[in-house]
């Protein structure tokens, strides 16, 4: 009996940090799983032929998977898989900065919009301070990091005022092209999650995660690319390609 209690105690942090607060959810129909030769990313379908993501997701041998809840389950139905035709980083993006951290992915073929796969809307106005947004991505089972992420999670968090975000990230210059969401102060429990989580507010895509010191699925403050500032670039790029 003592051995059993010791084993449970030893493994408790692993069990609790996997998914203590949130349950698996239905995949947001706009959410894309970007699988590459390296780590995966999250993306957002904004057009039947285009996905928007973090510029750090510009990786080789990319496959875009839509309608998937558990990427480690290769038997899921209602999933659409397509290769990328081209990837276009924002022209001002630099790997030494988190600003302009945006990527457009043109798909090889049109995606079929159905009950499981739908487009996200681009913003026509910015998200106001304290607006509640849904951030979604996949978490890993920390007890077995060798597998693909298998826990799709969403968390409702608020837009953080710029001054508070700057206090939380004093080593970064929080510009008008950035959006911060979470709870101040930040980090709580450790976790591992798929990068590039989108923030959708009232059904509109307002942010793509650019940087987080912690885990956004635990409501730690994250710095997002403010999509509103980049709508002209997104629309012009789609129109010209």
Backbone torsions as a table, in degrees:
resi	resn	phi	psi	omega
1	UNK	NA	-42.8	178.2
2	UNK	-62.1	-36.7	179.4
3	UNK	-64.0	-41.5	179.9
4	UNK	-62.7	-45.4	179.9
5	UNK	-63.2	-39.1	177.8
6	UNK	-63.7	-42.1	-179.7
7	UNK	-64.8	-43.3	178.9
8	UNK	-62.5	-43.8	179.8
9	UNK	-62.9	-41.0	-179.5
10	UNK	-63.6	-35.1	-175.3
11	UNK	-98.9	-1.1	-176.7
12	UNK	-61.7	-45.2	178.8
13	UNK	-58.2	-37.4	179.3
14	UNK	-65.0	-42.3	-177.9
15	UNK	-70.8	-41.6	-174.6
16	UNK	-75.2	-32.7	-176.9
17	UNK	-81.5	-3.4	179.7
18	UNK	-72.0	-53.4	-175.6
19	UNK	-160.6	66.4	-173.0
20	UNK	-78.9	-28.5	-171.1
21	UNK	-110.3	-25.3	-171.1
22	UNK	-124.7	146.8	177.9
23	UNK	-101.1	159.8	174.8
24	UNK	-56.8	147.7	-174.7
25	UNK	-131.0	169.5	174.0
26	UNK	-70.8	139.0	-178.5
27	UNK	-62.0	124.3	170.1
28	UNK	-55.0	130.6	-170.0
29	UNK	-65.5	-15.0	178.6
30	UNK	-90.8	-10.6	-171.4
31	UNK	-79.4	130.0	179.8
32	UNK	-114.3	139.8	174.0
33	UNK	-99.6	118.6	-176.0
34	UNK	-102.3	107.6	-177.0
35	UNK	-103.0	132.0	-178.4
36	UNK	-135.9	-171.7	175.4
37	UNK	-73.0	-10.7	-179.9
38	UNK	-116.8	-144.2	-179.3
39	UNK	-73.6	150.8	178.6
40	UNK	-78.4	167.1	176.2
41	UNK	-135.5	167.4	170.3
42	UNK	-102.7	150.0	176.9
43	UNK	-144.0	177.4	-177.1
44	UNK	-134.1	129.7	176.9
45	UNK	-79.9	117.9	-178.7
46	UNK	-116.2	-5.6	-176.5
47	UNK	-160.3	148.4	-179.2
48	UNK	-57.2	-13.5	-178.5
49	UNK	-121.1	2.5	-172.7
50	UNK	-138.4	140.2	174.0
51	UNK	-123.7	140.2	175.2
52	UNK	-107.3	142.3	-176.7
53	UNK	-153.9	178.9	172.7
54	UNK	-70.0	144.2	179.4
55	UNK	-62.9	-23.2	177.7
56	UNK	-70.6	-7.6	177.9
57	UNK	-90.2	7.9	177.5
58	UNK	-78.0	85.0	-171.3
59	UNK	-126.1	156.4	-175.9
60	UNK	-72.8	153.3	175.1
61	UNK	57.2	49.2	-174.4
62	UNK	-83.2	134.2	171.2
63	UNK	-119.2	136.4	178.4
64	UNK	-103.5	122.6	-176.8
65	UNK	-118.8	122.4	-177.0
66	UNK	-116.7	149.6	178.6
67	UNK	78.0	12.6	-176.5
68	UNK	-97.2	137.1	176.1
69	UNK	-100.2	-45.7	-177.6
70	UNK	-122.4	98.7	-177.3
71	UNK	-61.1	-20.7	179.4
72	UNK	-81.1	-9.2	177.8
73	UNK	-100.7	103.1	-175.4
74	UNK	-84.6	8.1	179.5
75	UNK	-106.1	6.8	-178.6
76	UNK	-62.9	144.0	176.4
77	UNK	-95.7	170.7	177.1
78	UNK	63.2	24.9	179.9
79	UNK	-102.2	138.7	175.5
80	UNK	-116.3	131.0	-178.6
81	UNK	-122.0	132.1	-179.0
82	UNK	-146.6	147.4	176.3
83	UNK	-84.8	161.6	175.2
84	UNK	-86.8	144.5	173.6
85	UNK	-91.6	-41.3	176.4
86	UNK	-156.5	157.0	176.7
87	UNK	-126.8	134.4	-175.2
88	UNK	-127.2	109.3	173.5
89	UNK	-74.0	153.5	171.6
90	UNK	-59.6	136.9	-173.3
91	UNK	-61.3	-22.5	-179.4
92	UNK	-98.2	3.8	179.6
93	UNK	-71.1	140.1	175.0
94	UNK	-134.8	143.0	-178.3
95	UNK	-68.5	-12.3	179.3
96	UNK	-94.2	6.1	-178.9
97	UNK	-138.0	156.6	174.9
98	UNK	-97.7	-0.8	-179.8
99	UNK	-80.4	150.7	-179.6
100	UNK	58.3	32.5	-175.0
101	UNK	-82.0	79.2	-173.9
102	UNK	-144.7	141.5	-177.3
103	UNK	-136.3	136.8	170.8
104	UNK	-109.9	131.6	-179.0
105	UNK	-114.4	117.8	174.8
106	UNK	-90.1	129.8	-176.2
107	UNK	-86.9	158.0	179.8
108	UNK	-68.7	-26.8	-179.4
109	UNK	-147.8	164.6	178.7
110	UNK	-69.8	139.4	175.4
111	UNK	-84.3	138.7	175.6
112	UNK	-81.5	117.2	178.6
113	UNK	-80.1	127.4	-178.6
114	UNK	-146.9	-160.1	-178.8
115	UNK	-66.8	-19.8	-174.9
116	UNK	-106.3	-18.3	-177.4
117	UNK	-132.2	118.5	179.9
118	UNK	-139.0	165.0	-179.3
119	UNK	-86.4	146.0	169.5
120	UNK	-90.1	147.2	178.8
121	UNK	-86.1	143.4	173.6
122	UNK	-84.7	150.3	-175.3
123	UNK	-76.4	144.7	172.3
124	UNK	-106.3	-7.5	172.6
125	UNK	-150.7	153.6	-176.9
126	UNK	-72.7	158.4	176.0
127	UNK	-72.8	129.1	-179.7
128	UNK	-74.6	161.7	175.4
129	UNK	-58.2	141.5	178.2
130	UNK	72.2	4.5	173.1
131	UNK	-63.8	143.2	179.4
132	UNK	-92.8	128.3	-177.7
133	UNK	-126.6	156.2	177.0
134	UNK	-102.4	122.8	176.5
135	UNK	-108.1	128.3	-175.6
136	UNK	-129.7	139.4	170.8
137	UNK	-167.0	-175.0	-178.5
138	UNK	-105.3	139.9	174.8
139	UNK	-105.2	155.6	177.0
140	UNK	-96.6	151.1	169.0
141	UNK	-78.2	108.9	-175.6
142	UNK	-65.6	-13.7	176.0
143	UNK	-78.4	-17.7	-179.4
144	UNK	-149.4	80.1	-176.9
145	UNK	-76.1	-3.3	179.7
146	UNK	-74.9	-20.4	-178.9
147	UNK	-87.3	163.9	172.3
148	UNK	-68.0	157.2	178.9
149	UNK	-59.1	139.5	-175.2
150	UNK	-132.1	15.7	-178.4
151	UNK	-129.8	95.4	175.5
152	UNK	-75.3	126.8	-177.7
153	UNK	-135.1	151.4	173.8
154	UNK	-131.5	145.2	178.0
155	UNK	-136.3	138.5	177.1
156	UNK	-94.3	116.6	-179.0
157	UNK	-134.5	164.9	-172.4
158	UNK	-103.0	154.8	172.5
159	UNK	-69.6	127.0	-177.6
160	UNK	-91.9	133.5	176.0
161	UNK	-55.3	147.0	-174.6
162	UNK	-56.5	-40.7	-178.3
163	UNK	-63.7	-41.0	179.0
164	UNK	-68.0	-37.9	178.1
165	UNK	-65.8	-39.5	178.6
166	UNK	-64.2	-36.3	176.2
167	UNK	-65.0	-36.2	-179.4
168	UNK	-74.0	-28.3	-177.7
169	UNK	-127.7	70.3	-174.9
170	UNK	-69.6	-19.4	179.2
171	UNK	-84.0	-3.8	179.5
172	UNK	-118.6	148.1	173.7
173	UNK	-92.8	108.7	-179.2
174	UNK	-80.7	110.4	-175.2
175	UNK	-98.9	175.9	-179.8
176	UNK	-68.8	-15.7	179.1
177	UNK	-88.2	8.2	-179.3
178	UNK	-118.1	155.9	-179.5
179	UNK	-135.3	133.3	-179.8
180	UNK	-114.7	136.7	177.9
181	UNK	-135.4	148.7	176.3
182	UNK	140.8	-156.4	178.4
183	UNK	-123.2	133.7	179.5
184	UNK	-100.5	132.1	-5.5
185	UNK	-74.8	172.8	-167.9
186	UNK	-80.6	-101.5	-155.5
187	UNK	-56.4	142.9	176.2
188	UNK	-123.9	-103.9	-177.4
189	UNK	-83.6	147.8	175.6
190	UNK	-71.8	150.6	175.6
191	UNK	-163.3	173.7	174.0
192	UNK	-131.3	129.1	-174.5
193	UNK	-139.3	161.0	178.7
194	UNK	-73.2	130.0	-173.9
195	UNK	-74.1	164.8	175.4
196	UNK	81.9	26.5	-177.1
197	UNK	-59.5	136.0	176.4
198	UNK	-87.6	152.0	173.8
199	UNK	-113.4	119.5	-178.7
200	UNK	-115.9	123.9	-175.9
201	UNK	-119.0	119.6	-178.0
202	UNK	52.6	40.6	175.8
203	UNK	81.3	5.6	-176.4
204	UNK	-118.5	134.8	177.6
205	UNK	-72.0	116.1	-178.5
206	UNK	-113.1	-19.2	-177.4
207	UNK	-155.4	152.0	170.4
208	UNK	-124.5	127.4	-175.0
209	UNK	-60.4	126.9	177.8
210	UNK	-105.7	-34.3	-177.9
211	UNK	-161.8	141.5	174.7
212	UNK	-148.5	132.7	173.6
213	UNK	-96.4	79.5	-173.1
214	UNK	137.6	-147.9	-177.0
215	UNK	-130.7	123.7	-177.8
216	UNK	-68.3	-26.9	177.9
217	UNK	-70.2	-11.7	173.2
218	UNK	-102.1	12.0	178.1
219	UNK	71.5	17.8	172.1
220	UNK	-65.3	148.9	-178.3
221	UNK	-66.1	130.0	175.7
222	UNK	-121.9	153.1	176.0
223	UNK	-101.6	123.4	-176.4
224	UNK	-114.6	149.9	168.9
225	UNK	-71.6	125.2	-177.5
226	UNK	-78.5	105.2	-173.7
227	UNK	-60.3	-34.6	-178.1
228	UNK	-53.5	-38.4	-177.7
229	UNK	-70.1	-15.1	-172.4
230	UNK	-115.4	7.7	-179.6
231	UNK	-58.2	-44.4	178.0
232	UNK	-59.2	-42.5	178.5
233	UNK	-64.5	-42.3	179.4
234	UNK	-61.3	-49.4	-176.6
235	UNK	-67.3	-39.3	178.9
236	UNK	-67.4	-39.6	179.9
237	UNK	-64.3	-43.5	178.5
238	UNK	-64.1	-42.3	-177.7
239	UNK	-65.0	-34.9	-174.2
240	UNK	-93.6	0.2	-178.4
241	UNK	-128.5	NA	NA
